[in-house]
């Protein structure tokens, strides 16, 4: 087969371009420190890298969620610890008040401190984390607990609803007034429907991180604030109190019940309030421990898959440096060789 000058020129140029492309590819790899810069470099490796990156992105988000959940629960546990200490102090004062030797002056001092402790409990009930109220359910941007003066005495509001609509009131409140109050506000009472804030900590795993205020402090006549109201009435010398039992009917009705008031029964109620709070705290503690395990697993997964991504994506710099020198030498040699062929013209063949 006859080899013409144009054929040689074409082959030389093709080989120079091939060597140039190889040199450019290695330069891109060494400067980016990545094996694959475009999918065409290695389609199989590119697909594997995309999957690993996607998984690592999800793990990173799960880690953030887990950290946030741990912080939320940590703040909740710390708050409940303070609630526990406050209840214990109230219980101590109640035992002291039950002593027959306590005079009116001492009883007044105990009452004053208990009212201060009640105010402290309301502050704790409105505790927040990063501007979000931890006992407020979904409405984390508004204080969940507030007080309101009504025709039957002061009432606690939770998310704008009566925490204990038919709860403890003084015996001096007339049955008709109390019944009218309960019936008029029946639609605005806490019903116990929990609003759970859930964090996703895995592809098919999510966890509720919050305790509702009514779960911790009780509601509907069986709560901590009702117990404190009983204690306050007892220290004021009252011997009885009233509650209202609401029935939806039809027709709707409110049955007023009068109970004898004794310090011993208040102690029993405080123990129930304490147990309720401790139950919430135990649930949070179990979730905190579980999240700690999840956090370790996610951290381990992140490390393992980061190493896998590095093996598939990162270049060996020492090896790449050698390949770069080789590709540079080959390219320069091809240029030198090509110069000997391409520089010839028709005049070189005229003799």
C-alpha positions in Angstrom: 0.0 0.0 0.0 1.3 3.4 -1.0 1.7 5.8 2.0 1.3 9.4 0.9 2.6 12.5 2.7 -0.9 13.6 3.5 -1.6 10.2 5.2 1.5 10.6 7.3 0.5 14.1 8.3 -3.0 13.0 9.1 -1.7 10.2 11.4 0.8 12.4 13.1 -1.9 15.0 13.9 -4.3 12.3 15.1 -1.6 10.9 17.5 -0.6 14.4 18.7 -4.3 15.2 19.5 -4.7 11.8 21.2 -1.6 12.5 23.4 -2.8 16.0 24.0 -6.2 14.7 25.2 -4.5 12.2 27.5 -2.2 14.9 28.9 -5.2 17.2 29.4 -7.2 14.5 31.2 -4.3 13.8 33.6 -3.8 17.5 34.2 -7.5 17.8 35.2 -7.2 14.8 37.5 -4.1 16.2 39.3 -5.5 19.7 39.7 -9.0 18.5 40.9 -7.6 15.5 42.7 -10.6 13.5 41.3 -10.5 10.5 39.1 -13.8 11.4 37.4 -14.5 15.0 36.4 -17.1 14.3 33.8 -19.4 11.2 33.5 -17.7 10.2 30.2 -14.4 9.7 32.1 -15.8 6.5 33.7 -19.6 6.1 33.4 -19.7 3.2 35.9 -17.6 5.0 38.5 -19.6 8.2 38.0 -22.9 6.4 38.7 -21.3 4.8 41.9 -20.0 8.2 43.0 -23.4 9.8 42.6 -25.0 7.1 44.7 -22.4 7.5 47.5 -22.7 11.2 47.5 -26.5 11.0 47.7 -26.3 8.6 50.6 -23.7 10.7 52.5 -25.9 13.8 52.0 -28.8 11.9 53.6 -26.6 10.7 56.5 -25.4 14.2 57.1 -29.1 15.4 57.3 -29.9 12.5 59.7 -26.9 13.5 61.8 -28.1 17.1 62.0 -31.6 15.9 62.9 -30.3 13.6 65.6 -28.1 16.4 67.1 -31.1 18.7 67.1 -33.3 16.0 68.7 -30.7 15.3 71.4 -30.5 19.0 72.2 -34.3 19.4 72.4 -34.6 16.3 74.6 -31.7 17.4 76.7 -33.3 20.8 77.4 -36.6 19.0 78.1 -35.0 16.7 80.6 -33.2 19.6 82.3 -36.4 21.5 82.6 -38.2 18.5 84.1 -35.4 18.1 86.6 -36.1 21.7 87.7 -39.9 20.9 87.8 -39.0 17.8 90.0 -37.0 20.0 92.4 -39.9 22.5 92.6 -42.5 19.8 93.3 -40.2 18.3 96.0 -40.0 21.7 97.6 -43.8 22.2 97.5 -44.2 18.7 99.0 -41.8 19.6 101.8 -43.7 22.7 102.6 -47.0 20.8 102.5 -45.7 18.3 105.1 -44.6 21.3 107.2 -48.0 22.9 106.8 -49.7 19.7 107.9 -48.0 19.9 111.3 -50.6 20.9 113.9 -48.1 23.3 115.5 -47.9 25.6 112.5 -49.5 29.0 113.3 -51.2 31.5 111.1 -48.1 33.5 110.5 -46.1 30.4 109.4 -49.0 29.2 107.3 -49.0 32.6 105.5 -45.2 32.4 104.9 -45.6 28.9 103.5 -48.5 30.1 101.2 -46.3 33.0 99.9 -43.5 30.6 99.0 -45.8 28.2 97.4 -47.3 30.9 95.2 -43.7 31.9 94.2 -43.0 28.2 93.4 -46.2 28.1 91.3 -45.0 31.1 89.3 -41.7 29.3 88.8 -43.5 26.3 87.5 -45.3 28.5 85.0 -42.0 29.8 83.8 -40.6 26.3 83.5 -43.7 25.3 81.6 -42.9 28.0 79.1 -39.3 26.9 78.7 -37.9 27.3 75.2 -35.0 25.9 73.0 -33.7 28.1 70.2 -36.8 30.3 70.4 -39.2 27.3 70.3 -41.3 26.4 73.3 -40.7 22.8 74.2 -44.1 22.0 75.8 -46.2 23.8 73.2 -46.9 21.0 70.7 -46.9 22.3 67.1 -47.3 26.0 68.2 -43.7 26.4 69.2 -43.6 30.1 68.4 -46.1 31.1 71.2 -46.0 30.6 75.0 -48.2 27.6 75.7 -49.1 28.5 79.3 -50.8 31.7 80.6 -53.2 32.7 83.5 -56.6 34.2 83.1 -58.9 35.7 85.8 -62.4 34.4 85.4 -65.7 34.7 87.2 -64.9 31.5 89.2 -61.2 32.4 90.0 -57.9 32.3 88.2 -57.6 29.6 85.5 -54.6 28.2 83.6 -54.7 28.4 79.8 -52.8 26.0 77.6 -52.5 27.0 73.9 -55.4 29.3 74.5 -57.6 26.6 76.0 -58.6 26.0 79.6 -56.1 23.4 81.0 -58.6 22.4 83.7 -62.0 23.8 82.9 -63.8 21.9 85.6 -60.9 22.0 88.0 -60.6 23.2 91.6 -62.4 26.4 92.6 -63.2 27.8 96.1 -66.3 26.4 97.8 -67.6 30.0 98.0 -68.3 30.0 94.2 -72.0 29.3 93.6 -72.9 26.1 91.8 -75.0 28.1 89.2 -72.0 30.4 88.4 -69.6 27.5 88.0 -72.1 25.5 85.9 -72.7 28.4 83.6 -68.9 29.0 83.3 -68.2 25.4 82.3 -71.0 25.2 79.8 -70.1 28.5 78.2 -66.5 27.4 77.7 -66.9 23.7 77.0 -65.6 24.1 73.5 -62.5 25.8 74.7 -61.0 23.1 76.9 -58.0 20.9 76.6 -59.1 17.5 75.3 -55.8 15.6 75.4 -55.0 15.4 71.7 -51.2 15.2 71.5 -49.3 17.1 68.8 -46.1 15.1 68.2 -43.0 16.8 66.8 -41.1 14.1 64.9 -37.6 14.1 63.5 -36.5 11.7 60.7 -33.3 10.0 61.8 -33.2 7.3 59.2 -34.7 6.3 55.8 -37.6 4.6 57.6 -37.1 5.8 61.1 -38.5 8.9 62.9 -38.9 9.8 66.5 -41.2 12.0 68.5 -39.1 14.4 70.6 -41.6 16.5 72.6 -43.8 16.1 75.7 -47.0 18.1 75.7 -47.6 20.5 78.5 -50.8 18.7 79.6 -48.9 15.4 79.8 -46.3 16.9 82.2 -48.5 19.1 84.3 -51.8 17.3 84.1 -55.3 18.6 83.1 -59.0 18.4 83.7 -59.0 18.5 87.4 -56.1 16.1 87.9 -53.1 18.4 87.4 -50.3 20.0 89.4 -51.8 23.4 89.2 -55.1 22.1 90.6 -53.1 20.5 93.5 -51.4 23.8 94.2 -54.8 25.5 94.2 -56.1 23.0 96.8 -53.0 23.6 98.9 -53.5 27.4 98.7 -57.1 27.1 99.8 -56.1 24.8 102.7 -53.6 27.3 103.9 -56.2 30.0 103.7 -58.3 27.9 106.1 -60.8 26.5 103.6 -62.2 23.0 104.5 -63.7 22.2 101.1 -63.5 22.9 97.4 -65.6 22.3 94.2 -65.0 20.7 90.8 -67.3 20.3 87.8 -67.8 17.2 85.8 -68.7 18.1 82.2 -70.9 15.8 80.1 -71.4 16.4 76.4 -74.9 14.9 76.5 -77.0 15.7 74.7 -78.0 17.8 76.4 -74.6 19.1 77.7 -74.4 19.4 81.4 -72.0 20.2 84.3 -72.3 18.4 87.6 -70.8 20.4 90.5 -69.2 18.2 93.2 -68.0 19.5 96.6 -65.1 17.7 98.3 -63.7 17.9 101.8 -60.2 19.5 101.8 -57.4 18.0 103.8 -53.7 18.5 103.7 -53.1 14.7 103.6 -55.1 14.3 100.4 -53.0 17.2 98.9 -49.9 15.2 99.7 -51.3 12.2 97.8 -52.1 14.4 94.8 -48.6 15.8 94.8 -47.2 12.3 94.7 -49.5 11.6 91.6 -48.2 14.8 90.0 -44.7 13.8 90.7 -45.1 10.4 89.2 -46.7 11.8 86.1 -43.8 14.1 85.6 -41.3 11.3 86.3 -43.0 9.2 83.7 -42.5 11.9 81.1 -38.9 12.3 82.1 -38.3 8.5 81.9 -39.7 8.5 78.4 -37.5 11.3 77.4 -34.5 9.6 79.0 -35.2 6.4 77.0 -35.4 8.4 73.8 -32.2 10.3 74.6 -30.3 7.0 75.1 -31.7 5.6 71.8 -30.7 8.7 69.9 -27.2 8.4 71.3 -26.9 4.9 69.7 -28.3 6.3 66.5 -25.8 9.1 66.5 -22.9 6.6 66.9 -24.3 4.4 64.0 -24.7 7.4 61.7 -21.2 8.6 62.5 -19.8 5.2 61.7 -21.8 5.0 58.5 -20.5 8.5 57.5 -16.9 7.4 58.1 -17.3 4.1 56.1 -19.0 5.7 53.1 -16.7 8.7 53.0 -13.8 6.2 52.7 -15.6 4.4 49.9 -16.3 7.6 48.1 -12.7 8.6 48.5 -11.5 5.2 47.0 -13.9 5.7 44.0 -13.4 9.4 43.5 -9.9 10.5 44.7 -6.7 10.0 42.8 -3.4 8.6 44.0 -1.3 11.8 43.8 2.0 9.9 43.6 0.8 7.7 40.8 -0.8 10.7 39.0 2.5 12.7 39.1 4.3 9.8 37.4 1.5 9.5 34.8 1.6 13.2 34.2 5.4 13.2 33.6 5.0 10.2 31.2 2.1 11.9 29.3 4.1 15.1 29.1 7.2 13.3 27.7 5.1 11.4 25.2 3.3 14.5 24.1 6.6 16.5 23.7 8.1 13.5 21.8 5.1 13.3 19.4 5.4 17.1 18.8 9.1 16.7 18.0 8.4 13.7 15.7 5.5 15.5 14.0 7.6 18.5 13.3 9.9 16.4 11.2 7.1 15.2 9.0 4.8 18.2 8.8 7.6 20.7 8.0 8.2 19.0 4.6 6.7 20.7 1.5 6.7 20.2 -2.3 10.1 22.0 -2.5 11.7 19.4 -0.3 11.0 16.8 -3.0 12.3 18.8 -6.0 15.9 17.9 -6.9 
